[in-house]
Amino acid sequence: MAGEPPHRKPDGGDGSADTARSRGQIERDIATTRAAMSATVDALAERLDVRARTSARVSSTLERVRERPGPTVAAGGVLALLSLIIWRRRRR
């Protein structure tokens, strides 16, 4: 149409010789873009996999507890004592 700007290529060029790229350059750009998109999709899939993230978190916590059981046992004892106190006060 008469009032439309001339067609521009995705790289912003107008097709003149100074912006021409070889077939090899284009294929390398496509391969690079595919690799980047693949990495992005993999990262998103990993973030959205709640089950795997939860399992990893539980494994990490259990490993930490096995390495240093003292604080966990102490916290469990305090929780048990508080539960017993609350239970006895409610029975009265």
N, CA, C and O of each residue as an XYZ file, in Angstrom:
368
protein
N       0.835     -1.175      0.000
C       0.000      0.000      0.000
C       0.884      1.245      0.000
O       2.064      1.189      0.348
N       0.315      2.320     -0.380
C       1.089      3.530     -0.592
C       1.602      4.150      0.696
O       2.727      4.650      0.710
N       0.815      4.142      1.803
C       1.207      4.832      3.022
C       2.000      3.989      4.002
O       2.382      4.494      5.058
N       2.267      2.720      3.699
C       2.964      1.836      4.631
C       4.469      1.968      4.470
O       4.965      2.209      3.369
N       5.208      1.807      5.593
C       6.678      1.853      5.493
C       7.180      0.616      4.767
O       6.482     -0.397      4.718
N       8.374      0.681      4.204
C       8.935     -0.489      3.515
C       9.139     -1.644      4.491
O       9.340     -1.428      5.686
N       9.086     -2.864      3.976
C       9.255     -4.063      4.802
C      10.636     -4.087      5.441
O      11.648     -3.857      4.778
N      10.661     -4.370      6.747
C      11.943     -4.446      7.446
C      12.145     -5.880      7.921
O      11.193     -6.558      8.307
N      13.359     -6.319      7.888
C      13.695     -7.663      8.347
C      13.741     -7.684      9.871
O      13.868     -6.631     10.497
N      13.638     -8.887     10.488
C      13.655     -8.985     11.957
C      14.884     -8.372     12.607
O      14.822     -7.949     13.761
N      16.012     -8.315     11.879
C      17.216     -7.740     12.482
C      17.224     -6.216     12.378
O      18.194     -5.567     12.771
N      16.145     -5.653     11.851
C      16.045     -4.206     11.748
C      16.559     -3.669     10.424
O      16.422     -2.478     10.145
N      17.149     -4.532      9.604
C      17.690     -4.074      8.326
C      16.619     -3.981      7.267
O      15.493     -4.441      7.454
N      16.983     -3.384      6.159
C      16.028     -3.242      5.058
C      16.418     -4.129      3.878
O      15.888     -3.975      2.778
N      17.346     -5.058      4.110
C      17.747     -5.988      3.069
C      18.916     -5.511      2.241
O      19.281     -6.168      1.265
N      19.514     -4.394      2.594
C      20.655     -3.901      1.831
C      21.860     -4.794      2.078
O      21.858     -5.590      3.017
N      22.860     -4.676      1.269
C      24.023     -5.552      1.301
C      24.790     -5.487      2.616
O      25.382     -6.488      3.019
N      24.800     -4.344      3.300
C      25.593     -4.218      4.521
C      24.973     -4.976      5.702
O      25.645     -5.180      6.714
N      23.724     -5.391      5.596
C      23.101     -6.154      6.685
C      22.912     -7.615      6.316
O      22.345     -8.371      7.105
N      23.361     -8.031      5.160
C      23.192     -9.416      4.725
C      24.039    -10.348      5.588
O      25.183    -10.048      5.930
N      23.441    -11.482      5.925
C      24.163    -12.486      6.706
C      24.199    -13.781      5.908
O      23.303    -14.061      5.112
N      25.228    -14.551      6.127
C      25.343    -15.808      5.400
C      24.413    -16.847      6.011
O      23.942    -16.700      7.139
N      24.164    -17.878      5.255
C      23.308    -18.964      5.735
C      23.900    -19.580      7.001
O      23.166    -19.925      7.927
N      25.210    -19.717      7.041
C      25.885    -20.275      8.221
C      25.680    -19.412      9.465
O      25.453    -19.931     10.558
N      25.760    -18.096      9.293
C      25.541    -17.190     10.427
C      24.113    -17.304     10.946
O      23.877    -17.320     12.154
N      23.176    -17.382     10.029
C      21.768    -17.507     10.429
C      21.545    -18.821     11.169
O      20.869    -18.850     12.197
N      22.115    -19.913     10.647
C      21.955    -21.218     11.306
C      22.591    -21.220     12.700
O      22.043    -21.811     13.630
N      23.749    -20.560     12.847
C      24.380    -20.466     14.170
C      23.516    -19.653     15.129
O      23.378    -20.006     16.300
N      22.937    -18.568     14.628
C      22.037    -17.754     15.464
C      20.822    -18.559     15.906
O      20.400    -18.481     17.059
N      20.268    -19.329     14.981
C      19.113    -20.165     15.324
C      19.498    -21.199     16.373
O      18.754    -21.413     17.331
N      20.647    -21.842     16.206
C      21.097    -22.842     17.176
C      21.321    -22.215     18.556
O      20.971    -22.806     19.578
N      21.905    -21.019     18.577
C      22.129    -20.315     19.839
C      20.807    -19.963     20.507
O      20.651    -20.120     21.718
N      19.862    -19.487     19.711
C      18.546    -19.129     20.250
C      17.832    -20.371     20.782
O      17.215    -20.327     21.847
N      17.916    -21.477     20.042
C      17.294    -22.729     20.505
C      17.890    -23.175     21.835
O      17.157    -23.580     22.737
N      19.194    -23.104     21.962
C      19.839    -23.521     23.206
C      19.404    -22.636     24.376
O      19.144    -23.129     25.473
N      19.330    -21.343     24.133
C      18.896    -20.421     25.189
C      17.445    -20.682     25.579
O      17.109    -20.684     26.763
N      16.596    -20.898     24.599
C      15.186    -21.173     24.889
C      15.034    -22.494     25.623
O      14.211    -22.611     26.530
N      15.816    -23.484     25.238
C      15.762    -24.781     25.904
C      16.165    -24.657     27.370
O      15.533    -25.242     28.249
N      17.211    -23.900     27.619
C      17.649    -23.693     29.004
C      16.578    -22.957     29.805
O      16.351    -23.264     30.976
N      15.924    -21.991     29.176
C      14.860    -21.240     29.858
C      13.674    -22.139     30.173
O      13.132    -22.092     31.277
N      13.271    -22.957     29.209
C      12.143    -23.874     29.425
C      12.494    -24.888     30.517
O      11.654    -25.197     31.362
N      13.714    -25.404     30.509
C      14.130    -26.350     31.544
C      14.096    -25.697     32.919
O      13.645    -26.313     33.885
N      14.563    -24.469     33.018
C      14.557    -23.765     34.301
C      13.129    -23.527     34.783
O      12.841    -23.685     35.970
N      12.242    -23.151     33.877
C      10.838    -22.945     34.253
C      10.189    -24.253     34.684
O       9.446    -24.279     35.665
N      10.456    -25.325     33.975
C       9.889    -26.626     34.329
C      10.374    -27.068     35.705
O       9.605    -27.626     36.488
N      11.642    -26.820     35.997
C      12.191    -27.172     37.304
C      11.513    -26.365     38.415
O      11.209    -26.903     39.480
N      11.281    -25.095     38.168
C      10.635    -24.246     39.179
C       9.182    -24.625     39.389
O       8.647    -24.451     40.484
N       8.539    -25.139     38.358
C       7.128    -25.499     38.457
C       6.908    -26.915     38.986
O       5.772    -27.283     39.285
N       7.955    -27.707     39.106
C       7.833    -29.080     39.601
C       7.852    -29.067     41.131
O       8.895    -29.257     41.756
N       6.697    -28.844     41.705
C       6.581    -28.688     43.155
C       6.960    -29.980     43.868
O       7.631    -29.940     44.900
N       6.549    -31.105     43.343
C       6.850    -32.386     43.985
C       8.364    -32.611     44.102
O       8.856    -33.008     45.158
N       9.081    -32.360     43.033
C      10.537    -32.553     43.052
C      11.200    -31.563     44.009
O      12.118    -31.926     44.743
N      10.732    -30.311     43.999
C      11.311    -29.309     44.904
C      11.045    -29.663     46.357
O      11.919    -29.500     47.208
N       9.833    -30.150     46.648
C       9.490    -30.535     48.015
C      10.335    -31.721     48.450
O      10.859    -31.742     49.564
N      10.465    -32.701     47.575
C      11.264    -33.879     47.890
C      12.717    -33.498     48.160
O      13.328    -34.006     49.100
N      13.266    -32.616     47.350
C      14.650    -32.172     47.553
C      14.796    -31.439     48.880
O      15.790    -31.611     49.585
N      13.808    -30.624     49.215
C      13.850    -29.866     50.476
C      13.776    -30.802     51.683
O      14.487    -30.610     52.670
N      12.908    -31.820     51.598
C      12.786    -32.790     52.688
C      14.088    -33.564     52.838
O      14.567    -33.767     53.953
N      14.658    -33.994     51.723
C      15.929    -34.725     51.772
C      17.028    -33.882     52.404
O      17.807    -34.374     53.221
N      17.085    -32.622     52.025
C      18.085    -31.720     52.574
C      17.902    -31.544     54.080
O      18.873    -31.565     54.836
N      16.668    -31.374     54.506
C      16.380    -31.191     55.933
C      16.724    -32.445     56.718
O      17.331    -32.363     57.786
N      16.338    -33.617     56.195
C      16.650    -34.872     56.884
C      18.154    -35.090     56.995
O      18.643    -35.560     58.022
N      18.877    -34.753     55.952
C      20.337    -34.890     55.986
C      20.939    -33.979     57.054
O      21.846    -34.379     57.783
N      20.429    -32.762     57.138
C      20.928    -31.821     58.132
C      20.616    -32.314     59.551
O      21.440    -32.164     60.453
N      19.436    -32.900     59.749
C      19.051    -33.421     61.063
C      19.930    -34.608     61.438
O      20.326    -34.753     62.595
N      20.234    -35.454     60.459
C      21.085    -36.624     60.742
C      22.510    -36.200     61.116
O      23.163    -36.845     61.937
N      22.979    -35.118     60.509
C      24.326    -34.633     60.816
C      24.406    -34.023     62.210
O      25.407    -34.195     62.906
N      23.351    -33.306     62.625
C      23.337    -32.641     63.933
C      21.988    -32.875     64.612
O      21.113    -32.010     64.566
N      21.816    -34.032     65.237
C      20.516    -34.347     65.843
C      20.238    -33.577     67.134
O      19.079    -33.475     67.534
N      21.246    -33.039     67.789
C      21.065    -32.362     69.072
C      20.020    -31.262     69.054
O      19.082    -31.311     69.849
N      20.142    -30.265     68.175
C      19.145    -29.194     68.156
C      17.731    -29.703     67.845
O      16.745    -29.181     68.366
N      17.649    -30.723     66.994
C      16.336    -31.266     66.643
C      15.707    -31.959     67.836
O      14.511    -31.803     68.085
N      16.497    -32.722     68.576
C      15.988    -33.406     69.761
C      15.567    -32.383     70.812
O      14.530    -32.544     71.455
N      16.359    -31.343     70.987
C      16.024    -30.302     71.957
C      14.721    -29.603     71.565
O      13.862    -29.372     72.415
N      14.575    -29.273     70.310
C      13.345    -28.619     69.846
C      12.153    -29.540     70.019
O      11.072    -29.091     70.400
N      12.336    -30.819     69.744
C      11.260    -31.796     69.941
C      10.866    -31.896     71.399
O       9.683    -31.988     71.724
N      11.857    -31.877     72.280
C      11.571    -31.938     73.715
C      10.808    -30.718     74.194
O       9.867    -30.843     74.979
N      11.200    -29.542     73.733
C      10.500    -28.314     74.109
C       9.064    -28.348     73.586
O       8.135    -27.964     74.297
N       8.883    -28.798     72.368
C       7.541    -28.898     71.791
C       6.678    -29.881     72.574
O       5.504    -29.612     72.828
N       7.250    -31.013     72.955
C       6.500    -31.992     73.749
C       6.117    -31.411     75.106
O       4.992    -31.608     75.564
N       7.024    -30.707     75.746
C       6.746    -30.102     77.050
C       5.635    -29.058     76.935
O       4.719    -29.034     77.757
N       5.711    -28.198     75.923
C       4.665    -27.197     75.718
C       3.311    -27.849     75.430
O       2.277    -27.393     75.918
N       3.329    -28.901     74.648
C       2.080    -29.615     74.360
C       1.481    -30.195     75.625
O       0.268    -30.132     75.823
N       2.320    -30.760     76.484
C       1.851    -31.337     77.745
C       1.265    -30.255     78.646
O       0.219    -30.467     79.259
N       1.918    -29.108     78.734
C       1.418    -27.995     79.569
C       0.063    -27.506     79.053
O      -0.866    -27.308     79.836
N      -0.046    -27.315     77.751
C      -1.310    -26.846     77.172
C      -2.407    -27.887     77.393
O      -3.534    -27.529     77.735
N      -2.102    -29.132     77.207
C      -3.089    -30.208     77.375
C      -3.589    -30.258     78.818
O      -4.787    -30.410     79.059
N      -2.660    -30.128     79.786
C      -3.053    -30.193     81.186
C      -3.904    -28.975     81.582
O      -4.832    -29.107     82.379
N      -3.597    -27.804     81.037
C      -4.390    -26.607     81.366
C      -5.795    -26.699     80.782
O      -6.744    -26.193     81.381
N      -5.939    -27.316     79.660
C      -7.271    -27.451     79.049
C      -8.115    -28.498     79.782
O      -9.343    -28.419     79.751
N      -7.501    -29.447     80.421
C      -8.242    -30.483     81.149
C      -8.871    -29.933     82.413
O      -9.849    -30.498     82.904
N      -8.339    -28.850     82.953
C      -8.860    -28.317     84.211
C     -10.141    -27.647     84.049
O     -10.704    -27.147     85.023
